[in-house]
Amino acid sequence: METDNKQICVLGMGYVGLTLSVVLAEVGYQVNGIDIDKEVIDTLNKGNPHFHEKNLAMRLMQQVKNNRVQFFTKAQDIYYDSIIISVGTPLKEGTKEPNLSYLRQVIKEVAKLIQKGTLVCMRSTIPVGCVRADILPVLESESGLRVGTDFHLASTPERTVEGKALQELRENSQIVGGITELCTERAANLFLKLTSTVVTVSSVEVAEFSKIVDNTFRDLKFSFANEMALISEKIGLDIHEVINAANVHYPRNSIPVPSPGVGGACLSKDPHILIDLAKRYNHHSRLISEARSINESYPGLIVKRIQKKFTDLGGELDQAKVMVVGFAFKGNPETADLRDSTTITLVNELRSLAKCLIKGFDPIVQKSEIQLIEGVQAVELEGGFDKIDILIVANNHETYRDWDISMILSNMNRPAIIYDAWRMLDKNIVEEHENVVYMSPGL
Ligand SMILES: NC(=O)c1ccc[n+]([C@@H]2O[C@H](COP(=O)([O-])OP(=O)(O)OC[C@H]3O[C@@H](n4cnc5c(N)ncnc54)[C@H](O)[C@@H]3O)[C@@H](O)[C@H]2O)c1
C-alpha cells in the first residue's frame, strides 16, 4: 500500500478515537493515539484494545507491530499534519446539559500543538456553535495563529455504529464543514483517504447540526415504535405483525420494531444536547423531549407489566428467581459496551419493585463486569436457567436464536414468564409449553 508519512494525532482513545486511529494507520498515516488514561495506553501499546469491537484486536496488533500507530499519555513534541479530537462529551448528571469539561481541557493541549499548516478536526459530538464559539477563540489566542491562513479547523463528526466502526469508517459518508473553504478542503482530503463519499457542507455549524439531527431522528423513530407497542398492548394486537404489514413492499415507510427503550452512549445523549441547544434559542422542543421520555421510561414499564402478569399467574415477584440475558446496550452489532444500557435500568427498576433474585449473563460482556452491577449475580448460560421463574431476554444478540427453548423451559419453574424484548425466540415453541407466558413489547 502507498504510505503517507504525515503524522496524525488523535486525542481520546475511546470507541471513536481508537477505531479511527487504526483505520488511519491502515491507509498509510503515521498515527499517535493519545489518552490521559495510562492503563489504556499501556494496554494499547501491547496491541490489545480495551473494549470489544469486531476485528479490532487483530487489526490493532498489526498496526502496532508495523509501528504505524503508537500510543502516549501526552502528544509528542513533533509536527502533526492533522489533529483529531475525539474525547468524550457526556451529559451532566441531573441537568442533562452537555458536559464539555473534557473538551475544554483537550483544546488547551491542542492549542500548544498546532503549527503553521496544521489541520484540527472536531470528531466528538458537540452542541451546534461549539467549534466557532468555544474552540476557535482558544486555539487562536493560545497559539497566536490565525485560522484559515495559519491553521485549519473543521467539524468532521463521527457517525459509525459501535460494533461495525472499522467497516463503516471505510464505507459511510463523512460530513465535513470547515471554518473557511480551505479548512473544508483540507479536512475533506484527509477523509477521502478513508471513504469515497465526503459530503462537504457550507459551514462548520451545518456539520455539527447534521450529527445531532441524525441521532435524534433515530431516537424519535424508535420512540414511535415504542409508543405503538404500548397502544398495541392495550388493543391486544401484536405490534410486530402490524409493523410488518405496514412495511412490506411499501416504499414510503420503514417503521422500526419496538425495543426495551433506547440505550447506548449516543442515542440516549445526543437528543438531550439538541433539547438544551433549542432551549438556548428559546425553543421548547416538545417532540424530542417526549420521544426521550417514552424511551427512557420503557424499561420501567416492562418491569411493571411483568410484575402484573406474574401476580395474575399466582406468583410473587419478591420470591421470584429472574434470569436477565443481554447486558450490553445492544447485541447486534455485538458490543460489550454497558454505557446507558437499558438492561441496567431494567434491573434497577426490578430491584426497586421487588426483592427477587436476579441472575445475569451476556454473550460478550465479561462475567466479572456483570458481577459489578448492583443486585446481579453473574452466571454462565449453562445452568443459568435452572429453577428460574422469569427469563428476560433484554438485548438482541444473534446467538439467542440458537437456544433450545424447550430445554430451557424444562428447567424453569411454573408458572413461568419469558419476556423477549427483541423477539429473538420462537413464540410458538414457548407457547407449546403449559403454564408459560410469552411477552414482548407490543404483545
Ligand atoms: N461511541 C460511538 O460509537 C460514537 C459514535 C459517534 C460519536 N461519538 C461521540 O464521540 C465522542 C467520543 O466517544 P467515545 O464513545 O469514544 O468516548 P469514550 O468515553 O469511549 O472515550 C473518550 C476517551 O477520551 C479520553 N480523554 C478525556 N480527556 C482527554 C484528554 N484531555 N486527552 C486525551 N484523552 C482524553 C478518555 O480517557 C477516554 O478514553 C463523544 O462525543 C461521542 O458522543 C461516539
The ligand as an ORCA input file, in Angstrom:
! r2SCAN-3c Opt
* xyz 0 1
  N     -19.128      5.521     20.684
  C     -19.586      5.784     19.492
  O     -19.873      4.872     18.711
  C     -19.757      7.205     18.993
  C     -20.283      7.411     17.719
  C     -20.398      8.704     17.246
  C     -19.983      9.774     18.027
  N     -19.477      9.567     19.285
  C     -19.005     10.734     20.027
  O     -17.578     10.700     20.018
  C     -17.052     11.177     21.267
  C     -16.198     10.104     21.908
  O     -16.998      8.979     22.189
  P     -16.382      7.624     22.764
  O     -17.514      6.659     22.838
  O     -15.169      7.255     22.004
  O     -15.963      8.117     24.224
  P     -15.128      7.325     25.322
  O     -15.616      7.816     26.613
  O     -15.138      5.866     24.995
  O     -13.633      7.831     25.087
  C     -13.184      9.102     25.368
  C     -11.713      8.995     25.750
  O     -11.182     10.304     25.843
  C     -10.194     10.269     26.857
  N      -9.845     11.653     27.246
  C     -10.525     12.517     28.045
  N      -9.851     13.670     28.140
  C      -8.744     13.553     27.389
  C      -7.648     14.410     27.087
  N      -7.572     15.644     27.582
  N      -6.680     13.951     26.279
  C      -6.730     12.711     25.759
  N      -7.730     11.842     26.021
  C      -8.728     12.259     26.816
  C     -10.822      9.435     27.943
  O      -9.861      8.948     28.843
  C     -11.489      8.340     27.100
  O     -10.642      7.216     26.947
  C     -18.271     11.590     22.072
  O     -18.528     12.941     21.837
  C     -19.380     10.732     21.483
  O     -20.652     11.315     21.683
  C     -19.360      8.304     19.759
*
